Amino acid sequence: MKTTLKTVAFACALAATSAWAQNQGVSKDEIVLGSIQDLSGPISGFGKQVRLGMMLRVDEINEQGGINGRKIKLIVEDSAYDPKRAVLSAQKLVNQDKIFMMVAHIGTAQNNAAMPVQFEKNIVNFMPVTAAREMYEPFHKLKYSFAVPYYEQMRVMLPKLVKDKGAKKVCSIYQDDEFGLEVQRGAEAGLKSINVEMAEKTTYKRGATDFSSQVARMKGAGCDLVVMGTIIRETIGTIGESRKTGFSPTFVGTSASYTDLIHKLGGPAMNGLYATMGAQHPYLDEASQPLRFWANKYKTKFNEDPTVFSAYGYTIIDAFQRAASKAGQNLTTDSFIKAMDTMVIPQDMFGSAEATYGPKKRLGSDSTRLSQIVDGKWKVISDYVKP
């Protein structure tokens, strides 16, 4: 009898623990979401924009009654783009704030560092703002990614650009970390597919501000096309230094450098830069009426122009709302995953390609296209291309 009672008590305790893990962050009238952004570090421009984009969609959802009667509470922590701080932020959000889900966490190294903290408590890493393959590979039920990998962006688009430009010497500059290496690997794979070898490659440390030695090295090698595993100030610094020294190759970056901050901060020197991308930058005078309306709504609310990173934040919360609504009143990690694994997210006003998810499919879309800065604005110059 005692043994039976102990067994029952243990089973009940186990069930209670399991229920806590499944339902953490979900109450009768609230869903708690966490996000880690760079709000004070080298890509704080991106992090602040992602945060505002999320806030706009959260406010819209809550004003409309929430998700199945539950309002969203969004808690944002600052990692300053430091993986160690990202871990501390994840620990706070998971253990102290008891979030239901991590959404739109920015940064490759930061996500890689924080995911184990989340997974230990059965918390989904939902659509991180990084295009690294680790965001959906190796397969894990708690991973969902929306961004076409930097690797695929470069592998698919670089051969096309090399041929179009008749480039003879392709070189690269990239950040010496997981992000930069993904760009570099994709570039090398793309060049290999057209039997071209990279003539020169050079790196820089995260947070660097002086790129004169890297530019001198590429100029000395006679590079006529440069692959850029760079973000904001590194893109501007490299191109600016190149212009000053009379070095004028074709520059091509990834979605990490597809931001209005490049031409706003870098000025006319940035004209001609190419970048691979998915979602379109939302200019206030955009020809598309829905996008123009959204952009002006954003500016009215936050008193600043929206960016493509604002669009990322907005669409990630929108995707969460779609899946959580589909999961029904009994929202748990398992019910959310079940809903996500049947999701088809149609092309949106930002021009993003249709995204589909499934039991073994954790990347929404692998299609990418090319844009270029022309007269101080990003212009889409190609259709979507699938690997």
C-alpha positions as CSV (number, residue, x, y, z in Angstrom):
1,M,0.0,0.0,0.0
2,K,2.8,2.4,1.0
3,T,4.7,1.6,-2.2
4,T,1.6,2.2,-4.3
5,L,1.0,5.6,-2.6
6,K,4.6,6.6,-3.1
7,T,4.3,5.6,-6.8
8,V,1.1,7.7,-7.2
9,A,2.6,10.7,-5.4
10,F,5.7,10.5,-7.6
11,A,3.6,10.3,-10.7
12,C,1.5,13.3,-9.6
13,A,4.7,15.3,-8.9
14,L,6.1,14.4,-12.2
15,A,2.9,15.4,-14.0
16,A,2.9,18.7,-12.1
17,T,6.5,19.4,-13.1
18,S,5.6,18.6,-16.7
19,A,2.6,20.8,-16.7
20,W,4.7,23.7,-15.3
21,A,7.3,23.2,-18.1
22,Q,4.5,23.1,-20.7
23,N,2.5,26.1,-19.4
24,Q,5.1,28.4,-18.0
25,G,4.3,32.0,-19.1
26,V,0.6,31.3,-19.9
27,S,-2.1,32.3,-17.5
28,K,-5.8,32.8,-17.8
29,D,-5.4,36.3,-19.3
30,E,-1.7,36.7,-20.3
31,I,1.1,35.2,-22.4
32,V,4.6,36.2,-21.4
33,L,7.1,36.5,-24.2
34,G,10.8,37.2,-23.9
35,S,13.3,38.7,-26.3
36,I,17.0,39.5,-26.1
37,Q,18.2,42.4,-28.3
38,D,21.3,44.5,-28.6
39,L,20.1,47.8,-27.2
40,S,23.5,49.3,-26.3
41,G,26.2,47.5,-28.4
42,P,27.5,47.5,-31.9
43,I,24.2,46.5,-33.6
44,S,21.9,48.4,-31.2
45,G,20.5,50.2,-34.3
46,F,19.0,46.8,-35.3
47,G,18.0,45.7,-31.8
48,K,16.0,48.9,-31.1
49,Q,14.2,48.6,-34.4
50,V,13.3,44.9,-33.8
51,R,12.0,45.9,-30.4
52,L,9.8,48.7,-31.8
53,G,8.4,46.5,-34.6
54,M,7.5,43.8,-32.0
55,M,5.9,46.4,-29.7
56,L,3.7,47.7,-32.6
57,R,2.3,44.3,-33.4
58,V,1.9,43.4,-29.7
59,D,-0.1,46.6,-29.1
60,E,-2.3,45.9,-32.1
61,I,-3.0,42.3,-30.9
62,N,-3.8,43.5,-27.4
63,E,-6.1,46.3,-28.6
64,Q,-8.0,43.6,-30.6
65,G,-8.6,41.5,-27.5
66,G,-5.4,39.4,-27.5
67,I,-5.0,35.8,-28.5
68,N,-8.0,33.7,-27.4
69,G,-8.6,36.2,-24.7
70,R,-5.0,36.5,-23.5
71,K,-3.0,39.7,-23.8
72,I,0.7,39.5,-24.7
73,K,3.3,40.8,-22.2
74,L,6.7,41.3,-23.9
75,I,9.8,41.5,-21.8
76,V,13.0,42.7,-23.6
77,E,16.5,42.3,-22.2
78,D,19.7,43.9,-23.5
79,S,22.7,41.6,-24.4
80,A,24.8,44.4,-25.9
81,Y,25.7,41.8,-28.6
82,D,27.7,39.9,-26.0
83,P,27.1,36.1,-25.8
84,K,27.9,36.0,-22.1
85,R,25.3,38.7,-21.4
86,A,22.8,36.8,-23.7
87,V,23.1,33.8,-21.4
88,L,22.5,35.9,-18.3
89,S,19.5,37.5,-20.0
90,A,18.1,34.1,-21.0
91,Q,18.5,32.9,-17.4
92,K,16.6,35.9,-16.1
93,L,13.8,35.6,-18.7
94,V,13.4,31.8,-18.3
95,N,13.8,31.4,-14.5
96,Q,12.7,34.7,-13.1
97,D,10.3,36.2,-15.6
98,K,9.1,32.7,-16.5
99,I,8.5,33.4,-20.2
100,F,6.4,31.1,-22.4
101,M,8.6,31.6,-25.4
102,M,11.8,33.4,-26.6
103,V,11.0,35.5,-29.7
104,A,13.2,37.4,-32.2
105,H,16.5,37.0,-30.2
106,I,19.1,38.9,-32.2
107,G,22.6,37.6,-33.0
108,T,24.2,34.3,-34.0
109,A,26.7,33.7,-31.2
110,Q,24.1,35.1,-28.7
111,N,21.4,32.6,-29.8
112,N,23.9,29.7,-29.7
113,A,24.9,30.6,-26.2
114,A,21.3,31.1,-24.9
115,M,19.4,28.2,-26.5
116,P,20.6,25.6,-24.0
117,V,19.2,27.6,-21.2
118,Q,15.8,27.7,-22.9
119,F,15.7,24.1,-24.1
120,E,16.4,22.9,-20.6
121,K,13.0,24.4,-19.6
122,N,11.2,23.3,-22.9
123,I,11.0,26.9,-24.2
124,V,10.8,27.4,-28.0
125,N,13.4,29.7,-29.7
126,F,11.0,31.4,-32.1
127,M,12.3,33.0,-35.2
128,P,15.6,34.5,-34.0
129,V,16.9,37.5,-35.9
130,T,19.9,35.8,-37.4
131,A,20.3,33.9,-40.6
132,A,22.7,31.3,-39.3
133,R,21.9,27.6,-40.1
134,E,22.2,26.7,-36.4
135,M,18.8,28.4,-35.9
136,Y,17.2,25.3,-37.5
137,E,20.0,22.8,-37.7
138,P,20.5,20.3,-36.3
139,F,16.8,19.6,-36.0
140,H,15.3,20.3,-32.6
141,K,11.6,20.5,-31.9
142,L,12.1,23.8,-30.1
143,K,13.7,25.6,-33.0
144,Y,11.8,27.8,-35.6
145,S,13.6,30.0,-38.1
146,F,12.4,32.5,-40.6
147,A,15.6,33.9,-42.1
148,V,17.2,32.5,-45.2
149,P,20.7,31.4,-44.0
150,Y,23.6,33.7,-44.7
151,Y,25.3,30.6,-46.2
152,E,22.5,30.1,-48.8
153,Q,22.1,33.8,-49.5
154,M,25.7,34.0,-50.6
155,R,25.9,30.5,-52.1
156,V,23.0,31.2,-54.4
157,M,23.5,34.9,-55.3
158,L,27.3,35.3,-55.5
159,P,27.8,33.1,-58.7
160,K,25.1,35.1,-60.5
161,L,26.7,38.4,-59.5
162,V,30.2,37.2,-60.4
163,K,29.0,36.3,-63.9
164,D,26.9,39.5,-64.4
165,K,29.8,41.7,-63.4
166,G,32.5,39.6,-65.2
167,A,34.5,39.6,-61.9
168,K,38.0,38.2,-62.2
169,K,39.2,38.4,-58.6
170,V,36.7,37.8,-55.8
171,C,37.8,38.6,-52.3
172,S,36.1,38.8,-48.9
173,I,36.1,40.6,-45.6
174,Y,34.2,39.0,-42.7
175,Q,33.6,39.2,-39.0
176,D,35.8,36.7,-37.1
177,D,32.9,34.7,-35.5
178,E,30.0,32.4,-36.3
179,F,28.2,35.0,-38.4
180,G,31.2,36.0,-40.6
181,L,32.2,32.3,-41.1
182,E,28.7,31.5,-42.3
183,V,29.0,34.2,-45.0
184,Q,32.5,33.1,-45.9
185,R,31.5,29.4,-46.2
186,G,28.5,30.3,-48.4
187,A,30.7,32.5,-50.6
188,E,33.3,29.7,-51.0
189,A,30.6,27.1,-51.8
190,G,29.0,29.5,-54.4
191,L,32.4,30.1,-56.1
192,K,33.2,26.4,-56.2
193,S,30.0,25.8,-58.1
194,I,31.4,28.0,-61.0
195,N,35.0,26.8,-60.6
196,V,36.3,30.1,-59.2
197,E,38.7,30.4,-56.2
198,M,38.7,33.3,-53.8
199,A,41.7,35.5,-54.5
200,E,42.0,37.0,-51.0
201,K,40.2,36.9,-47.7
202,T,40.6,39.1,-44.6
203,T,38.8,39.3,-41.2
204,Y,38.1,41.7,-38.4
205,K,37.2,41.3,-34.7
206,R,33.7,42.0,-33.5
207,G,33.4,45.7,-32.6
208,A,36.3,46.8,-34.8
209,T,36.3,50.4,-36.2
210,D,39.4,50.6,-38.3
211,F,39.5,48.7,-41.6
212,S,42.4,50.3,-43.3
213,S,44.7,47.3,-43.2
214,Q,42.0,45.0,-44.6
215,V,41.2,47.4,-47.4
216,A,44.9,47.8,-48.3
217,R,45.2,44.0,-48.4
218,M,42.3,43.6,-50.8
219,K,43.3,46.5,-52.9
220,G,46.8,45.1,-53.2
221,A,45.3,41.8,-54.4
222,G,43.5,43.6,-57.2
223,C,40.0,42.5,-56.0
224,D,37.2,43.5,-58.3
225,L,34.4,42.0,-56.2
226,V,34.3,41.9,-52.4
227,V,32.0,39.7,-50.4
228,M,31.1,41.4,-47.1
229,G,30.4,39.4,-43.9
230,T,29.8,42.7,-42.2
231,I,27.0,44.4,-40.4
232,I,26.5,48.2,-40.1
233,R,29.6,50.2,-39.2
234,E,31.9,47.6,-40.6
235,T,30.1,47.8,-44.0
236,I,30.3,51.6,-43.9
237,G,33.9,51.7,-42.6
238,T,35.1,49.3,-45.3
239,I,33.4,51.0,-48.2
240,G,34.3,54.4,-46.9
241,E,37.9,53.5,-46.6
242,S,37.9,52.0,-50.0
243,R,36.4,55.1,-51.6
244,K,39.1,57.3,-50.0
245,T,41.9,55.1,-51.4
246,G,40.5,54.9,-54.9
247,F,39.6,51.2,-54.4
248,S,36.2,50.6,-56.2
249,P,35.2,47.0,-56.5
250,T,31.7,45.6,-56.5
251,F,30.6,45.2,-52.9
252,V,28.0,42.6,-51.9
253,G,26.7,41.9,-48.4
254,T,24.0,39.8,-46.9
255,S,20.7,40.6,-45.2
256,A,22.8,41.7,-42.2
257,S,23.9,44.8,-44.1
258,Y,20.5,45.3,-45.7
259,T,19.5,48.3,-43.6
260,D,18.7,52.0,-44.2
261,L,21.4,52.8,-41.7
262,I,24.0,52.0,-44.3
263,H,23.0,54.8,-46.7
264,K,21.8,57.2,-43.9
265,L,25.1,57.0,-42.0
266,G,27.4,56.3,-44.9
267,G,26.0,58.8,-47.4
268,P,26.6,58.8,-51.2
269,A,29.7,56.6,-50.8
270,M,27.3,53.6,-50.2
271,N,25.7,53.9,-53.6
272,G,26.2,50.7,-55.6
273,L,26.3,48.3,-52.6
274,Y,24.5,45.0,-53.3
275,A,22.9,42.9,-50.5
276,T,20.9,39.7,-50.4
277,M,17.6,40.0,-48.7
278,G,14.0,38.8,-48.1
279,A,11.7,41.4,-46.5
280,Q,11.7,44.8,-48.2
281,H,12.7,48.0,-46.5
282,P,9.6,50.1,-45.7
283,Y,10.1,53.6,-47.0
284,L,7.5,56.2,-46.0
285,D,6.8,57.0,-49.7
286,E,6.6,53.4,-50.7
287,A,4.5,52.7,-53.8
288,S,2.6,49.9,-52.1
289,Q,-0.4,51.5,-50.2
290,P,-0.5,48.9,-47.4
291,L,3.3,49.2,-46.8
292,R,3.1,53.0,-46.9
293,F,0.2,53.0,-44.5
294,W,2.1,50.7,-42.1
295,A,5.3,52.8,-42.3
296,N,3.4,56.0,-41.5
297,K,1.6,54.3,-38.6
298,Y,4.9,53.2,-37.2
299,K,6.4,56.7,-37.5
300,T,3.4,58.3,-35.8
301,K,3.7,55.9,-32.9
302,F,7.5,56.0,-32.4
303,N,8.5,59.3,-34.0
304,E,11.1,57.6,-36.2
305,D,11.1,56.0,-39.6
306,P,10.7,52.2,-39.7
307,T,13.3,49.9,-41.1
308,V,13.5,46.3,-42.4
309,F,14.4,45.3,-38.9
310,S,11.2,46.9,-37.6
311,A,9.5,44.7,-40.2
312,Y,11.2,41.6,-38.9
313,G,10.0,42.3,-35.3
314,Y,6.5,43.0,-36.5
315,T,6.2,39.9,-38.7
316,I,7.7,37.6,-36.0
317,I,5.1,38.6,-33.5
318,D,2.4,38.3,-36.2
319,A,3.6,34.7,-36.9
320,F,3.5,33.9,-33.2
321,Q,-0.1,35.2,-33.1
322,R,-1.1,33.1,-36.0
323,A,0.2,29.9,-34.5
324,A,-0.9,30.6,-30.9
325,S,-4.4,31.4,-32.1
326,K,-4.4,28.1,-34.1
327,A,-3.2,26.3,-31.0
328,G,-6.5,27.2,-29.3
329,Q,-7.5,28.0,-25.7
330,N,-5.2,25.3,-24.2
331,L,-1.9,27.0,-25.2
332,T,1.1,24.9,-24.2
333,T,4.5,24.3,-25.8
334,D,3.2,21.1,-27.4
335,S,0.0,22.6,-28.7
336,F,2.0,25.5,-30.2
337,I,4.4,23.2,-31.9
338,K,1.5,21.1,-33.3
339,A,0.0,24.3,-34.7
340,M,3.3,25.6,-36.1
341,D,3.9,22.3,-37.8
342,T,0.9,22.9,-40.1
343,M,1.5,26.6,-40.7
344,V,1.6,28.3,-44.1
345,I,2.4,32.0,-43.7
346,P,1.5,33.8,-47.0
347,Q,3.6,36.5,-48.6
348,D,3.2,39.7,-46.6
349,M,3.2,43.4,-47.4
350,F,6.9,43.5,-46.9
351,G,7.4,41.1,-49.9
352,S,8.6,38.2,-47.8
353,A,8.4,34.8,-49.6
354,E,5.7,32.4,-48.5
355,A,6.8,30.4,-45.4
356,T,5.8,26.8,-44.6
357,Y,6.6,24.7,-41.5
358,G,6.3,21.0,-40.7
359,P,7.2,18.3,-38.3
360,K,10.7,18.1,-39.8
361,K,10.8,21.5,-41.4
362,R,12.1,24.3,-39.2
363,L,13.1,26.9,-41.8
364,G,10.1,28.8,-43.3
365,S,11.7,29.7,-46.7
366,D,15.0,29.3,-48.3
367,S,14.3,31.8,-51.2
368,T,16.5,35.0,-51.5
369,R,16.7,38.0,-53.8
370,L,19.1,40.9,-54.5
371,S,18.8,44.6,-53.8
372,Q,21.1,47.5,-54.4
373,I,21.5,51.0,-53.0
374,V,20.6,53.4,-55.9
375,D,20.5,57.2,-55.2
376,G,20.4,56.6,-51.5
377,K,17.7,54.0,-51.4
378,W,17.5,50.2,-51.5
379,K,16.0,49.0,-54.8
380,V,14.9,45.3,-55.4
381,I,16.7,44.2,-58.5
382,S,16.0,40.5,-58.8
383,D,13.2,38.0,-58.3
384,Y,13.4,35.3,-55.6
385,V,15.8,32.5,-56.2
386,K,15.6,29.1,-54.5
387,P,18.7,27.0,-53.8
